[in-house]
Amino acid sequence: MNQQFINRERELAWLEELYKKPGAQLVVIYGRRRIGKTELLKKFAEGKKVVYFYCERSSKADNLSRLAAAFADGLGIDYLREISFTDWEPLFKALAPYLKERVVVIFDEFPYLLDVDPAVASKFQRIWDELLSKTEVFLVLCGSSVAVMEGEILSYKSPLYGRRTGSWKVGEMPLHSIKNFYPRPFEEVLMLYAVVGGVPLYLKKFNPNKPFLDNLKAEFFTKGGFLYDEAEFLLRQELREPRNYMLILRAIADGRRKLGEIANETGLDKAAVSRYLATLELLDLVSYELPVLEPPKARKRLYYISDNYMAFWFKFVYPHKSLVEQGLGERAVVETWRRFGDYMSFVFERVVAKVVQAMYPSYKVGRQWGKRGGQAYDIDVLAVKEGRGIYVEAKWSDNVNCGGEKERLKEKTLPEAEPEAFYIFAKSFNKKEEGCFDLADLERLVELYKL
């Protein structure tokens, strides 16, 4: 199977179900850039009558002219080329008679039309209500700007609110599917996941026949490497004030995880930082964690960069840009590798937390930290339910002493979570025993739960 469509079966099946329904359909597909939306839609459109249109940030007139040409090509309506349409409604009035049978019409990067015609959402609302809703059209509005798609197309404030018959936010590929892009040992698969996440285009940049560090240098630490300046490009495309967002992301990558710490590091006031963080959360770039035993509104938030590519880029690439610009990328790779284990530990903990959540779906799962008897403590993963707890330690290390780690973990037992079990996850153990999960065990669990 084509790599782009491994683990996209759910999306394709959902689209096919909507396609089979009688009557007009207005479908919204969105998700971050490079996630594979266009390829997904092209795969869905195979064997169907389709008009595909890529919107441009050029001008309204240019987009109208190209759209008329796209319909002329897709539906064989040659006379459309001879008409200079000045707005969207006249064009769709001319098209309506040709949409009495099922036709897939895809507007890719629809938010670009909002740039050249701010009233386009209102106009499409009228077009849908008066014309298209009475046809058999399968209209797809697709976009990469999550903020625009959710704020201008899907929100209750949008003129198109209530018209859509389905929407899907396309996410990253799950961890278990990465081996299909990168057929290497699971340890290396985890390392690749830690630096690019599950973005298909990024995964394809890593050659499984080359050493991991060679790939890392070529893509991240070489001027002109695709992943070297991709982060800045994405932020400029999505955000109006990329500089301030970059300051915040850099501060978090440096370990400033509390709101006050981020404000002090960036020189921005707390109110502004809160607004920026809310936007970054909306874009799935930043998230936060609370001690799992705390109520949801507790004021103990610790922020982290939840997008693995962005997390790695701001942690290691951004600080080393001057070296890369001088052609000293090799030195940057050496510096990165020296601290890579610490970075992997954090990613490993999050993977283990997902596995524990899958093992205990009715439990609340997260990290737990605080003070007890004047001493600080930190539990990597704690699953709690009705006063009971599953205690978990995650160590990105080899030859771990499982028994010793269990004893240390037992010392962290909390009265609010009576222990049911103690688990240790690690790369490998010097001696396996019950409750010890090495990378081979973790790989099986990731595959079992399709994580």
TITIBA-89286 format. One line per 5 residues: their letters; for each residue x, y, z of N, C-alpha, C. Coordinates in steps of 0.2 Angstrom, whole numbers, always signed. Atoms other than C-alpha are relative to their C-alpha. Example, Ala and Ser with C-alpha at 12.3 -4.5 7.8 and 13.67 -1.06 7.14 Angstrom:
BEGIN
as) +4 -6 +0 +62 -22 +39 +4 +6 +0  -4 -6 -1 +68 -5 +36 -4 +5 +3
// end
This chain:
BEGIN
mnqqf) +4 -6 +0 +0 +0 +0 +4 +6 +0  -4 -7 +0 +6 +18 -4 +1 +2 +8  -1 -3 -7 +14 +25 +12 -5 +5 +2  +4 -6 -2 +3 +40 +12 -6 -3 +3  +6 +2 -2 -12 +29 +15 +0 -5 +5
inrer) +0 +5 -5 -6 +17 +28 -3 +4 +6  +4 -3 -6 -18 +21 +43 -4 +6 -2  +5 -6 +2 -29 +33 +33 -6 -4 -2  +6 +4 +2 -42 +19 +31 -6 +3 +3  +5 -3 -4 -53 +27 +44 -3 +6 -4
elawl) +2 -6 +4 -53 +44 +34 -3 -2 -6  +3 +1 +6 -56 +36 +18 -7 -4 +0  +7 +3 -1 -70 +25 +24 -5 +5 +2  +4 -5 -2 -78 +40 +32 -2 +4 -6  +1 -4 +7 -77 +50 +15 -5 -4 -4
eelyk) +4 +4 +4 -84 +35 +6 -7 -1 +2  +7 +0 -3 -99 +34 +18 -4 +6 -2  +3 -6 +2 -103 +52 +15 -2 +0 -7  +1 +0 +8 -101 +50 -4 -6 -4 -2  +6 +5 +2 -114 +36 -4 -7 +3 +2
kpgaq) +6 -3 -3 -127 +47 +5 -3 +4 -6  +3 -4 +5 -140 +55 -7 +0 +7 +2  +1 -7 -1 -141 +73 -9 +7 +4 +0  -6 -4 +0 -128 +87 -8 +4 -1 +6  -4 +1 -6 -114 +85 +4 +6 +6 +0
lvviy) -5 -5 -1 -103 +99 +11 +5 -2 +6  -5 +3 -4 -87 +92 +19 +6 +5 +1  -6 -4 -2 -73 +101 +29 +5 -5 +2  -6 +4 -1 -56 +93 +29 +6 +5 +2  -5 -5 -2 -42 +102 +39 +5 -3 +4
grrri) -5 +3 -4 -26 +99 +48 +7 +4 -2  -6 -4 +1 -8 +106 +49 +3 -2 -7  -4 +1 +6 +3 +108 +34 +4 -7 +0  -4 +6 +1 +12 +92 +27 -3 -6 +3  +3 +5 -4 +0 +81 +36 -3 -6 -5
gktel) +2 +4 +5 -6 +73 +20 -8 +0 -3  +7 -2 +1 -23 +81 +17 -2 -1 -8  +1 +0 +7 -21 +83 -2 +0 -7 -3  -1 +7 +3 -15 +66 -5 -6 -5 +2  +6 +4 -2 -30 +59 +5 -5 +1 -4
lkkfa) +6 -1 +4 -42 +68 -5 +1 -2 -7  -1 +3 +7 -34 +63 -22 -1 -7 +0  +1 +7 +0 -34 +45 -16 -8 -1 +0  +7 +1 +0 -53 +47 -12 -3 +1 -6  +4 -2 +6 -57 +55 -28 +2 -5 -6
egkkv) -2 +4 +6 -49 +41 -39 -6 -4 -2  +6 +3 +3 -62 +34 -51 -6 +3 +1  +6 -4 -1 -74 +48 -47 +0 +6 -5  +0 -6 +3 -79 +63 -57 +2 +5 +5  -3 -4 -5 -69 +76 -49 +2 +7 -3
vyfyc) -3 -7 +2 -65 +95 -51 +4 +2 +6  -5 -2 -6 -49 +99 -40 +2 +7 -2  -2 -7 +0 -45 +117 -37 +4 +2 +6  -5 -2 -5 -30 +124 -28 -1 +8 +0  +1 -7 -1 -34 +141 -21 +7 +4 +1
erssk) -7 -4 +0 -20 +155 -23 -1 +6 +4  +0 -6 -3 -16 +170 -13 +2 +5 -5  -1 -5 +5 -16 +180 -29 -5 +6 +0  +6 -5 +0 -32 +189 -33 -6 -3 -1  +6 +3 +1 -50 +186 -33 -1 -1 -8
adnls) +1 +1 +7 -50 +188 -52 +4 -6 -3  -4 +5 +2 -36 +176 -55 -3 -7 +3  +3 +6 -2 -45 +163 -44 -6 -2 -3  +6 +1 +4 -61 +165 -53 +1 -3 -7  -2 +2 +7 -53 +163 -70 +3 -7 +0
rlaaa) -3 +7 -1 -43 +147 -64 -6 -5 +2  +6 +4 -2 -59 +140 -56 -4 -2 -6  +4 +1 +6 -69 +142 -72 +4 -5 -4  -4 +5 +4 -55 +133 -81 +0 -7 +3  +0 +7 -3 -55 +119 -69 -6 -3 -1
fadgl) +6 +3 +2 -73 +116 -71 -1 -1 -7  +0 +2 +7 -71 +117 -90 +3 -6 -1  -4 +6 +1 -58 +104 -89 -3 -6 +3  +2 +6 -4 -66 +93 -76 -7 -3 -3  +7 +2 +2 -84 +93 -83 -1 +1 -7
gidyl) +1 -1 +7 -81 +97 -101 -5 +6 -2  +4 -6 +2 -90 +114 -101 +5 +5 -3  -5 -4 +3 -79 +123 -113 -2 +7 +0  +2 -7 +1 -89 +139 -115 +2 +4 +7  -2 -3 -6 -84 +143 -97 +6 +4 +0
reisf) -7 -3 +1 -67 +148 -103 -1 +7 -3  +1 -6 +3 -75 +162 -113 -3 +6 +4  +4 -5 -4 -84 +171 -99 +5 +2 +5  -4 -3 -6 -75 +183 -87 -5 +1 +6  +4 +0 -6 -84 +180 -71 +3 +5 +5
tdwep) -2 -5 -5 -83 +194 -58 -2 -2 +7  +2 +2 -7 -90 +185 -43 -1 -8 +0  +1 +7 -1 -93 +167 -37 -7 -2 -2  +7 +2 +1 -112 +167 -38 -2 -1 -7  +1 +1 +7 -113 +169 -57 +3 -6 -3
lfkal) -4 +6 +3 -100 +155 -60 -4 -6 +3  +4 +6 -2 -110 +143 -49 -7 -1 -3  +6 +0 +4 -126 +148 -57 +0 -4 -7  -1 +3 +6 -119 +143 -73 +2 -8 +0  -2 +7 -1 -113 +126 -66 -5 -4 +3
apylk) +5 +4 -4 -128 +121 -56 -4 -6 -4  +3 +5 +4 -136 +112 -71 +4 -6 -1  -4 +5 +1 -121 +101 -72 +2 -4 +6  -1 +3 -7 -121 +96 -54 -6 -5 +2  +6 +4 -1 -137 +85 -55 +2 -7 +2
ervvv) -3 +6 -1 -126 +70 -54 +6 +1 +5  -5 -1 -5 -113 +66 -41 +7 +2 -3  -7 -3 +2 -97 +77 -44 +3 +2 +7  -4 -2 -6 -83 +79 -31 +3 +6 -2  -3 -6 +1 -78 +97 -30 +5 +2 +6
ifdef) -5 -1 -5 -62 +100 -20 +3 +7 +0  -4 -7 -1 -56 +118 -14 +5 -1 +4  -6 +1 -4 -39 +115 -8 +3 +7 +2  -2 -6 -3 -32 +128 +4 -5 +6 -1  +6 -5 +0 -49 +137 +5 +1 +6 +3
pylld) -1 -7 -4 -43 +150 +18 +4 +5 -5  -3 -5 +4 -33 +158 +4 -5 +4 -4  +5 -4 +3 -49 +163 -4 -2 +6 +5  +2 -6 -5 -53 +173 +12 +5 +5 +0  -5 -5 +0 -37 +182 +10 -2 +5 -6
vdpav) +1 -4 +6 -42 +188 -8 -7 +3 +0  +7 -2 +0 -61 +190 -4 -2 -1 +7  +2 +1 -7 -65 +192 +14 -7 -2 +1  +8 +2 +0 -84 +190 +10 -1 -7 -3  +1 +6 +4 -81 +173 +2 -4 -5 +4
askfq) +4 +5 -4 -89 +163 +17 -7 +2 -1  +7 -2 +1 -105 +173 +16 -2 -1 -7  +2 +2 +7 -105 +171 -3 -1 -7 -1  +1 +7 +1 -103 +153 -2 -6 -3 +4  +6 +2 -4 -117 +152 +11 -6 +1 -4
riwde) +6 -1 +5 -129 +159 -2 +0 -5 -5  -1 +5 +5 -122 +148 -15 -2 -6 +2  +2 +7 -2 -125 +133 -5 -7 +0 +1  +7 +0 -1 -142 +138 +1 -5 +0 -6  +4 -2 +5 -149 +144 -15 +1 -5 -6
llskt) -2 +3 +6 -140 +133 -28 +3 -8 +2  -4 +7 -1 -128 +118 -22 -4 -5 +4  +3 +5 -5 -139 +111 -8 -6 -4 -4  +5 +4 +4 -152 +106 -22 +3 -4 -5  -3 +4 +5 -139 +97 -32 +3 -7 +3
evflv) -3 +6 -2 -129 +81 -30 +8 +1 +1  -7 -2 -1 -112 +90 -27 +3 -3 +6  -4 +2 -6 -99 +83 -15 +5 +5 +1  -4 -6 -1 -91 +99 -10 +5 -1 +6  -5 +1 -5 -75 +98 +0 +4 +7 +1
lcgss) -4 -5 -1 -67 +113 +8 +6 -2 +4  -6 +3 -3 -49 +109 +13 +4 +6 +2  -4 -6 -2 -37 +120 +23 +5 -2 +5  -5 +1 -4 -21 +120 +32 +1 +4 +6  +0 -5 -6 -23 +135 +43 -6 -2 +5
vavme) +4 +2 -5 -31 +127 +58 -4 +5 +3  +4 -6 -3 -36 +144 +66 -5 +2 -5  +5 -3 +5 -45 +150 +50 -5 -5 -1  +5 +5 +1 -54 +133 +47 -4 +0 +6  +4 +1 -6 -60 +132 +65 -4 +7 +2
geils) +3 -7 -2 -63 +151 +67 -5 +3 -5  +4 -3 +5 -70 +156 +50 -5 -5 -4  +5 +5 +4 -78 +140 +43 -4 -4 +5  +4 +4 -4 -83 +129 +57 -3 +3 +6  +3 -2 -6 -87 +140 +72 -7 +3 -2
ykspl) +7 -2 +0 -105 +146 +76 +0 +7 -3  +0 -6 +3 -100 +163 +70 +1 +1 -7  -1 +0 +8 -96 +158 +52 -7 +0 -3  +6 +0 +4 -109 +161 +39 -2 -7 -3  +1 +7 +2 -106 +142 +34 -2 -4 +6
ygrrt) +2 +4 -5 -111 +136 +51 -7 -3 -1  +6 +3 +1 -124 +123 +51 -1 -3 -7  +0 +3 +7 -121 +119 +32 +4 -6 -1  -5 +6 +2 -107 +106 +33 -4 -6 +2  +3 +7 -2 -113 +88 +33 +5 -5 +3
gswkv) -5 +4 -4 -96 +82 +40 +6 +4 +0  -7 -3 +0 -79 +88 +45 +5 -5 +4  -5 +5 -2 -63 +79 +49 +7 +4 +1  -6 -3 -1 -47 +86 +57 +5 -6 -1  -5 +6 +2 -33 +75 +49 +6 +1 +5
gempl) -5 +0 -5 -20 +71 +62 +6 -4 -2  -7 +3 +2 -2 +64 +62 -1 -8 +0  +0 +8 +0 +1 +45 +58 +2 -2 +7  -2 +2 -7 +1 +35 +74 +7 -3 +0  -7 +3 -1 +17 +28 +81 +1 -7 -3
hsikn) -1 +7 +3 +14 +10 +76 +0 +0 -7  -1 +0 +7 +13 +15 +58 +7 +2 -3  -6 -3 +3 +30 +23 +57 +5 -5 -2  -5 +5 +3 +39 +7 +54 -1 -1 -7  +2 +1 +7 +30 +6 +37 +4 +6 -4
fyprp) -4 -5 +3 +40 +22 +33 +7 -1 +1  -7 +0 -2 +56 +18 +42 +1 -7 +3  +0 +7 -3 +58 -1 +44 +7 -1 +3  -6 +0 -4 +72 +0 +57 -2 -3 +7  +2 +2 -7 +73 -7 +75 -4 +5 +4
feevl) +5 -5 -3 +60 +0 +87 +3 +6 +3  -4 -5 -3 +73 +10 +96 +1 +6 -5  -1 -6 +5 +77 +20 +80 -7 +3 -2  +7 -3 +2 +58 +21 +76 -2 +5 +5  +2 -4 -5 +55 +29 +93 +4 +7 -1
mlyav) -4 -6 +0 +70 +41 +90 -3 +4 -6  +3 -4 +5 +62 +46 +73 -6 +3 +2  +7 -3 -3 +45 +49 +81 +2 +6 +4  -2 -6 -5 +54 +60 +94 +2 +6 -4  -2 -6 +3 +61 +72 +81 -5 +2 -6
vggvp) +5 -2 +5 +47 +72 +67 -7 -1 +2  +7 +2 -1 +32 +65 +75 -3 -5 -5  +3 +4 +5 +20 +57 +63 -2 +3 -6  +1 -4 +6 +20 +69 +49 +3 -4 -6  -3 +4 +5 +21 +59 +33 +5 +2 -4
lylkk) -5 -2 +4 +31 +70 +23 +7 +1 +3  -6 +0 -4 +44 +72 +37 +3 -7 +1  -2 +7 +0 +45 +53 +39 +3 -2 -6  -3 +2 +6 +49 +51 +21 +6 +3 -1  -7 -3 +1 +64 +62 +22 +6 -4 +3
fnpnk) -5 +4 -3 +73 +49 +33 +1 -7 -4  -2 +5 +4 +82 +36 +23 +1 -6 +4  -2 +5 -5 +81 +19 +32 +6 -4 -1  -7 +4 +2 +97 +13 +23 +6 +4 +2  -6 -4 -3 +107 +27 +31 +0 +1 +7
pfldn) +0 -1 -7 +112 +29 +49 -4 +6 +2  +5 -5 -2 +100 +39 +59 +4 +7 +1  -3 -7 -1 +113 +53 +63 +2 +3 -7  -1 -3 +6 +117 +55 +45 -6 +3 -3  +6 -3 +2 +99 +58 +41 -2 +6 +4
lkaef) +1 -6 -5 +98 +70 +56 +4 +6 -3  -5 -5 +3 +113 +80 +49 -3 +3 -6  +2 -2 +7 +106 +80 +31 -6 +5 +0  +7 -3 +1 +88 +86 +35 +0 +6 +5  +1 -5 -5 +90 +96 +51 +6 +5 +1
ftkgg) -6 -4 -1 +108 +103 +52 +5 +1 -6  -4 -2 +6 +113 +107 +34 -5 +5 -3  +4 -5 +3 +108 +123 +26 -3 -2 -6  +4 +3 +6 +95 +119 +13 -3 -7 +1  +4 +6 -2 +89 +103 +22 -7 +2 +1
flyde) +7 -2 +0 +71 +102 +21 -3 +2 +7  +3 -1 -7 +68 +101 +40 +4 +6 +4  -4 -5 -3 +81 +115 +44 -4 +6 +1  +3 -6 -1 +70 +130 +42 -8 -1 -1  +7 +2 +1 +53 +121 +40 -4 +3 +6
aefll) +3 -3 -6 +48 +127 +58 -2 +7 -1  +1 -7 +1 +50 +145 +54 -5 +1 -5  +5 -1 +5 +40 +143 +38 -7 -1 +2  +6 +2 -2 +26 +135 +46 -3 +5 +5  +2 -5 -5 +25 +148 +60 -2 +7 -4
rqelr) +2 -6 +4 +25 +162 +47 -6 +0 -4  +6 +1 +4 +12 +154 +37 -7 +1 +4  +6 +1 -5 +0 +151 +52 -1 +6 +4  +1 -5 -6 +3 +166 +64 +2 +7 -3  -1 -7 +2 +2 +185 +62 +6 +3 +4
eprny) -6 -3 -3 +16 +188 +75 +5 -6 +2  -4 +6 -1 +28 +174 +73 +6 +1 +5  -6 -1 -5 +42 +182 +83 -2 -1 +7  +2 +1 -7 +32 +182 +99 -1 -7 +1  +1 +7 +0 +27 +164 +96 +7 -4 +1
mlilr) -7 +3 +0 +45 +159 +93 +3 +1 +7  -3 -2 -7 +51 +168 +109 -3 -5 +5  +3 +4 -5 +38 +158 +119 +2 -8 -1  -2 +7 +2 +42 +141 +110 +7 -1 +2  -7 +1 -2 +60 +144 +113 +1 +0 +8
aiadg) +0 +0 -8 +57 +148 +132 -2 -7 +2  +3 +6 -2 +47 +132 +134 +6 -5 -1  -5 +5 +2 +61 +122 +125 +6 +0 +5  -6 -2 -5 +74 +130 +137 -2 -3 +7  +2 +2 -7 +64 +123 +152 -4 +5 +4
rrklg) +5 -5 -3 +53 +138 +156 -7 -2 -1  +6 +3 +2 +37 +129 +158 -6 +3 +4  +5 -3 -3 +27 +139 +170 -2 +7 -3  +2 -6 +4 +17 +154 +164 +5 +6 +2  -4 -5 -2 +27 +166 +175 +7 +0 -3
eiane) -7 +1 +3 +44 +159 +169 +0 +2 -7  +0 -2 +7 +39 +161 +151 -1 +7 -1  +0 -8 +0 +34 +179 +154 +6 +3 +1  -6 -3 -2 +50 +183 +162 +5 -1 -5  -5 +2 +5 +60 +174 +149 -1 +4 -7
tgldk) +1 -4 +7 +52 +183 +134 -1 +7 +1  +1 -7 -1 +49 +200 +142 -8 +2 -2  +7 -1 +2 +30 +198 +137 -4 +0 +7  +4 +1 -6 +17 +201 +150 -5 -6 +1  +3 +7 +0 +7 +186 +157 -6 +0 -4
aavsr) +6 +0 +4 -9 +191 +149 +1 -1 -7  -2 +1 +7 -1 +192 +132 +2 -8 -1  -2 +7 +1 +8 +175 +135 -6 -5 +0  +5 +5 +0 -8 +167 +140 -4 +0 -7  +3 +0 +6 -16 +173 +124 +4 -4 -6
ylatl) -4 +4 +5 -2 +166 +113 +0 -7 +2  +0 +7 -2 -2 +150 +123 -6 -3 -2  +6 +2 +2 -20 +148 +119 +0 -2 -7  +0 +1 +7 -17 +150 +101 +4 -6 -2  -4 +6 +1 -3 +137 +101 -3 -6 +2
elldl) +4 +6 -2 -14 +125 +110 -5 -2 -5  +5 +1 +5 -27 +127 +97 +3 -3 -6  -3 +3 +5 -14 +123 +84 +4 -7 +1  -4 +7 -2 -8 +107 +93 +7 +1 +0  -7 +0 +0 +9 +114 +95 +2 +0 +8
vsyel) -2 -1 -7 +9 +117 +114 -6 -3 +4  +5 +2 -4 +0 +108 +128 +2 +1 +7  -2 +0 -7 +1 +107 +147 -2 -6 +4  +2 +5 -4 +1 +95 +161 -1 +2 +7  +2 -1 -7 -6 +95 +179 +2 -6 +4
pvlep) +0 +6 -4 -2 +83 +193 -7 -4 -1  +6 +4 +2 -14 +69 +189 -5 +0 +6  +5 +0 -6 -22 +70 +207 -3 +7 +1  +2 -7 -1 -25 +89 +205 -7 +1 -4  +6 -1 +4 -42 +95 +199 +2 +4 -6
pkark) -1 -3 +7 -43 +101 +181 +2 +8 +0  -1 -7 +0 -43 +120 +186 +6 +2 +5  -5 -2 -4 -28 +119 +197 +5 +4 -3  -5 -4 +3 -15 +132 +195 +7 -2 +0  -7 +3 +0 +0 +121 +193 +2 -2 -7
rlyyi) -1 +2 +7 +1 +120 +174 +7 +0 -2  -6 +0 +3 +17 +115 +166 +0 -1 -7  +1 +0 +7 +18 +119 +148 +6 -4 -4  -5 +4 +4 +27 +108 +135 -2 +1 -8  +1 +0 +7 +29 +108 +116 -3 -7 -2
sdnym) +3 +7 +1 +17 +94 +111 +2 -3 -7  -1 +2 +7 +22 +94 +92 +8 -2 +0  -7 +2 -1 +38 +83 +92 +5 +3 -5  -4 -3 +4 +45 +91 +77 +2 +7 +2  -2 -6 -3 +44 +108 +84 +4 +0 +7
afwfk) -4 +1 -6 +50 +102 +101 +7 -1 -1  -7 +1 +2 +66 +95 +93 +3 +6 -3  -3 -6 +4 +68 +110 +82 +2 +6 +5  -1 -6 -5 +67 +123 +96 +5 -2 +5  -4 +3 -5 +77 +112 +108 +7 +0 -3
fvyph) -7 +2 +3 +92 +108 +96 +2 +4 -6  -2 -4 +6 +91 +117 +79 +1 +7 +1  -1 -8 +0 +87 +135 +83 +6 +2 +4  -6 -2 -4 +101 +136 +96 +6 -1 -4  -6 +2 +4 +113 +129 +83 +0 +3 -7
kslve) +1 -2 +7 +108 +139 +68 +6 +4 -3  -6 -4 +2 +124 +150 +68 +5 -5 -2  -4 +5 +2 +134 +134 +67 -1 -3 -7  +2 +3 +7 +124 +127 +52 +1 +5 -5  -1 -5 +5 +125 +144 +43 +8 +0 -2
qglge) -7 +0 +2 +144 +142 +44 +3 -6 -3  -2 +6 +3 +144 +125 +37 +3 -5 +6  -3 +4 -6 +148 +117 +55 -6 -4 +2  +5 +4 -2 +133 +106 +55 +2 -6 +4  -2 +6 -3 +143 +91 +61 +1 +2 +7
ravve) +0 -1 -7 +147 +100 +77 -6 +1 +4  +7 +0 -3 +129 +104 +80 -3 -7 +1  +2 +7 -1 +125 +86 +78 +3 -3 +6  -3 +3 -6 +138 +81 +91 -3 +3 +6  +3 -3 -6 +131 +94 +103 -7 -3 +1
twrrf) +7 +2 -1 +113 +88 +100 +0 -7 +3  +0 +7 -2 +118 +69 +102 +2 +0 +7  -2 +0 -7 +126 +73 +119 -6 +1 +5  +5 -1 -5 +110 +79 +126 -7 -3 -3  +6 +4 +3 +98 +68 +115 -3 -4 +5
gdyms) +2 +5 -5 +96 +55 +129 -5 +4 +5  +5 -3 -4 +87 +68 +140 -6 +2 -3  +6 -2 +4 +76 +74 +127 -4 -7 -2  +4 +7 +1 +71 +55 +123 -3 -2 +6  +4 +2 -6 +67 +53 +141 -7 +3 +1
fvfer) +7 -3 +0 +53 +65 +140 -5 -3 -5  +5 +3 +5 +46 +58 +124 -2 -7 +2  +1 +7 -2 +48 +40 +131 -6 +0 +5  +5 +0 -5 +38 +45 +146 -7 +1 -3  +6 -2 +3 +24 +52 +135 -3 -6 -4
vvakv) +3 +6 +3 +23 +36 +125 -2 -5 +5  +2 +5 -5 +23 +25 +140 -7 +2 +3  +6 -2 -3 +9 +36 +147 -6 -2 -5  +5 +2 +5 -1 +32 +131 -2 -7 +1  +1 +7 -1 +2 +14 +133 -4 -2 +6
vqamy) +4 +1 -6 -4 +14 +151 -7 +2 +0  +7 -2 +1 -19 +24 +147 -4 -5 -4  +3 +6 +3 -23 +10 +134 -1 -6 +4  +0 +5 -4 -20 -3 +146 -6 +0 +6  +5 -1 -5 -32 +5 +159 -4 +6 -2
psykv) +4 -5 +3 -44 +15 +149 -5 +4 +4  +5 -3 -4 -56 +19 +163 +4 +4 +6  -4 -4 -5 -41 +27 +174 +2 +6 -3  -3 -6 +2 -35 +44 +174 +7 +0 +0  -7 +1 +1 -17 +44 +168 +4 +7 -1
grqwg) -4 -6 +1 -4 +57 +170 +6 +0 +4  -6 -1 -5 +12 +63 +179 -2 +2 +6  +2 -2 -6 +11 +66 +197 +7 +3 +4  -6 -3 -4 +23 +78 +207 -2 +4 +5  +2 -4 -5 +23 +88 +222 +5 -1 +6
krggq) -4 +1 -6 +30 +88 +240 -3 -4 +5  +3 +4 -5 +28 +76 +254 +5 +0 +6  -5 -1 -5 +36 +79 +271 +6 +4 -1  -5 -5 +2 +45 +93 +264 +5 -2 -5  -4 +3 +5 +53 +82 +251 -4 +0 -7
aydid) +3 +0 +7 +50 +84 +232 +0 -7 -3  +0 +6 +3 +44 +69 +223 -3 +1 -7  +2 +0 +7 +40 +65 +204 -1 -7 -2  +2 +6 +2 +31 +50 +198 -1 +0 -8  +0 -1 +7 +33 +48 +179 -7 -1 -3
vlavk) +7 +1 +2 +16 +40 +176 -4 -3 +6  +4 +3 -5 +2 +37 +188 -7 -1 -3  +7 +1 +3 -15 +29 +183 -4 -1 +7  +4 +0 -6 -28 +32 +196 -8 -1 -1  +7 +1 +1 -46 +27 +199 -3 -2 +7
egrgi) +4 +2 -6 -57 +27 +215 +5 -1 +6  -5 +1 -6 -42 +29 +227 +5 -5 -1  -5 +6 +2 -32 +15 +218 +5 +3 -5  -5 -3 +5 -16 +18 +208 +5 -5 -3  -6 +4 +4 -4 +10 +195 +6 +5 +0
yveak) -6 -4 +0 +13 +17 +198 +5 -2 -5  -4 +1 +6 +25 +18 +183 +6 +4 +0  -6 -4 +1 +43 +23 +180 +2 -2 -7  -2 +1 +7 +49 +26 +163 +7 +2 -1  -7 -1 +0 +68 +25 +160 +3 -1 -7
wsdnv) -3 +1 +7 +76 +28 +143 +8 -2 +1  -7 +3 -1 +91 +17 +148 +0 -7 -1  -1 +8 +1 +99 +0 +145 +2 -3 +7  -2 +4 -5 +102 -13 +158 -2 +3 +7  +4 -3 -6 +90 -6 +171 -1 -6 +5
ncgge) +1 +5 -6 +89 -15 +188 -7 +1 +2  +8 +0 -1 +70 -18 +188 -2 +0 +7  +2 +1 -7 +69 -24 +206 +2 +6 +4  -2 -6 -3 +79 -9 +212 -5 +6 -1  +5 -5 +2 +68 +3 +202 -7 +0 +4
kerlk) +7 +1 -3 +52 -5 +209 +0 +2 +7  +0 -1 -7 +58 -3 +227 +0 +8 +1  +0 -8 -1 +62 +16 +224 -7 +3 -2  +7 -3 +1 +45 +18 +216 -5 -1 +5  +5 +1 -6 +36 +10 +231 +1 +5 +5
ektlp) -1 -5 -5 +44 +23 +242 -4 +7 -2  +3 -6 +2 +34 +36 +232 -8 -1 +1  +7 +1 -1 +17 +28 +236 -4 +5 +4  +4 -5 -3 +3 +40 +240 -6 -2 +3  +6 +3 -3 -11 +38 +252 -6 +1 -4
eaepe) +6 -1 +4 -23 +45 +239 -1 -5 -6  -1 +5 +5 -18 +31 +227 +3 -7 +3  -3 +6 -2 -17 +14 +235 +2 -4 -5  -3 +3 +6 -5 +4 +224 -4 -7 -1  +2 +7 +3 -12 -10 +213 +6 -3 -3
afyif) -6 +3 +4 +4 -12 +203 +5 +5 -1  -6 -4 +1 +21 -6 +200 +3 -2 -6  -3 +2 +7 +28 -6 +182 +6 +4 -1  -6 -4 +3 +45 -1 +175 +1 -1 -7  -1 +0 +7 +47 +3 +157 +7 +2 -1
aksfn) -7 -2 +2 +65 +4 +150 +2 -3 -7  -2 +2 +7 +75 +1 +134 +2 -8 +1  -1 +7 -1 +82 -15 +142 +2 -1 +8  -1 +2 -7 +85 -24 +159 +6 -5 +1  -5 +5 -1 +99 -33 +167 -3 -7 +2
kkeeg) +4 +6 -1 +86 -45 +173 -7 +1 +0  +7 -2 +1 +68 -46 +168 -4 -4 +6  +5 +3 -5 +54 -49 +181 -7 +2 -2  +7 -2 +1 +35 -47 +182 +0 +8 +1  +1 -7 +0 +30 -29 +178 +6 +4 -3
cfdla) -5 -3 +4 +46 -25 +168 -1 +0 -7  +2 -1 +7 +43 -19 +150 +6 +3 -3  -6 -2 +4 +58 -18 +138 -3 +3 -6  +3 -3 +6 +57 -10 +121 -4 -5 -4  +3 +5 +4 +52 -27 +113 -8 +0 +3
dlerl) +7 +0 -3 +37 -27 +126 -4 +6 -2  +3 -6 +2 +33 -9 +122 -2 +0 -7  +2 +1 +8 +33 -12 +103 -6 -4 +0  +6 +4 +0 +20 -26 +106 -6 +4 +2  +6 -4 -2 +9 -15 +116 -2 +6 -4
velyk) +2 -5 +5 +10 -1 +104 -4 -2 -6  +3 +3 +6 +5 -12 +90 -7 -3 +2  +6 +3 -3 -8 -21 +101 -6 +5 +0  +5 -5 -1 -17 -5 +105 +0 +5 -6  +0 -5 +6 -13 +4 +88 +1 +7 +2
l) -2 -7 -3 -5 +19 +97 +4 +3 -5
// end
